Amino acid sequence: MDTESTDTQQTQTVELTDEQWRERLSRDQYEVLRKRGTERPFTGEYVHMKDDGTYRCAGCGATLFNSETKFESGTGWPSFYEPAVAEHVEVRPDHSHGMVRTEVVCRRCGGHLGHVFPDGPNPTGLRYCINSCALDFDKAS
């Protein structure tokens, strides 16, 4: 596979209408990725996943996290200490629900992924707390 063309494809912005997003995503994925919702803790498909592989954005397929950086946080959502490709995620201030948090967004499609907190393990000290339904998983071969 041509790595350069794959990298280019993963950085091209994906812009769809609201109707197109609704057709592409499940109801839960749409609620999280497009409406900034949150799945209930301990209900997501990947919260206890221990397989080796790559986590991609369920909205556009951009590579977001690797299993090597996943850890058990006890919070009820998949947690990672760093993105697989830093340029594929964006962080933004989030003042919703009367809280001050940092939102994590897919840079390619603008989909809401979750939040990042400064209470993770070394080497970064960060905890990317990500909704399972915002992710797809590619198992390592």
C-alpha positions in Angstrom: 0.0 0.0 0.0 1.2 3.5 -0.8 1.8 5.2 2.5 1.9 8.7 1.0 -1.5 8.3 -0.7 -3.0 6.8 2.5 -1.7 9.8 4.5 -3.2 12.2 2.0 -6.5 10.5 2.1 -6.6 10.6 5.9 -5.9 14.4 5.9 -8.5 15.4 3.3 -11.5 17.0 5.1 -14.8 15.1 5.0 -17.8 17.4 4.8 -21.2 15.9 4.5 -24.7 17.2 5.0 -26.6 16.4 8.2 -28.8 14.0 6.1 -25.7 12.2 4.7 -24.3 11.8 8.2 -27.6 10.3 9.4 -27.5 7.8 6.5 -23.8 6.9 7.1 -23.9 6.5 10.9 -25.9 4.4 13.4 -28.2 6.4 15.7 -25.7 6.2 18.6 -22.8 7.1 16.3 -24.7 10.1 15.0 -25.6 11.3 18.5 -22.0 11.1 19.7 -20.0 12.1 16.6 -22.4 14.8 15.2 -24.3 16.0 18.3 -21.5 15.7 20.9 -23.3 13.1 23.0 -21.8 10.6 25.3 -22.5 6.9 25.6 -23.2 5.5 29.0 -20.1 4.3 30.9 -19.2 0.6 30.7 -21.6 0.0 27.7 -19.2 0.6 24.8 -17.9 -2.1 22.6 -14.3 -1.2 23.1 -14.1 -0.4 26.8 -12.6 -3.7 27.8 -11.0 -4.5 24.4 -7.5 -5.9 24.8 -6.8 -7.0 21.2 -3.9 -5.5 19.3 -4.8 -3.1 16.5 -5.7 0.4 15.4 -8.7 2.5 16.4 -10.2 4.7 13.6 -12.8 7.3 13.4 -16.2 5.7 12.8 -17.2 8.7 10.8 -14.4 9.0 8.3 -11.9 6.2 9.0 -9.0 8.4 10.1 -6.4 6.6 12.2 -6.8 7.9 15.8 -5.4 5.6 18.5 -3.3 2.4 18.8 -3.9 -0.4 21.2 -0.3 0.1 22.6 -1.5 3.3 24.2 -4.8 2.0 25.5 -5.0 1.5 29.3 -7.7 0.6 31.9 -8.8 3.8 33.5 -11.8 2.5 35.4 -13.9 5.3 34.0 -16.1 3.2 31.7 -14.8 4.5 28.4 -11.8 3.4 26.3 -8.8 5.4 27.4 -5.6 6.2 25.7 -2.5 8.2 26.7 -1.8 9.6 23.3 -3.1 9.6 19.7 -1.6 7.4 17.1 -1.2 10.4 14.8 -1.3 13.7 16.6 -2.4 15.6 13.5 -5.6 13.5 13.2 -7.1 14.8 16.4 -7.9 18.3 17.6 -8.6 19.5 21.1 -11.0 22.3 21.9 -12.3 24.0 25.0 -15.7 22.6 26.1 -17.8 24.6 28.6 -20.9 22.6 28.2 -22.9 21.2 31.1 -21.5 23.7 33.5 -18.0 22.1 33.4 -14.7 23.1 31.9 -13.2 20.3 29.9 -11.2 19.7 26.7 -13.1 18.1 23.9 -11.3 15.7 21.5 -12.4 16.0 17.9 -11.5 14.1 14.7 -9.6 16.7 12.6 -10.7 15.1 9.3 -14.5 15.1 9.8 -15.1 17.2 12.9 -16.7 14.3 14.8 -16.8 14.5 18.6 -14.8 11.7 20.1 -14.7 12.4 23.8 -12.5 14.4 26.1 -8.9 14.5 27.3 -8.0 14.9 31.0 -4.6 15.5 32.7 -4.8 12.4 35.0 -3.4 9.7 32.7 -0.3 7.5 33.0 3.2 8.2 31.9 4.7 9.1 29.5 2.2 11.8 28.7 0.1 12.1 31.9 -3.0 12.4 29.6 -6.2 10.3 29.5 -8.0 10.5 26.2 -11.5 9.3 27.3 -13.2 8.2 24.0 -16.7 7.0 23.2 -16.6 3.4 21.7 -19.3 4.2 19.2 -17.0 7.0 17.8 -14.5 4.4 16.9 -14.0 1.4 14.5 -11.3 -1.2 15.3 -8.9 -2.8 12.9 -7.4 -5.9 14.5 -3.6 -6.4 13.9 -2.9 -9.3 11.6 
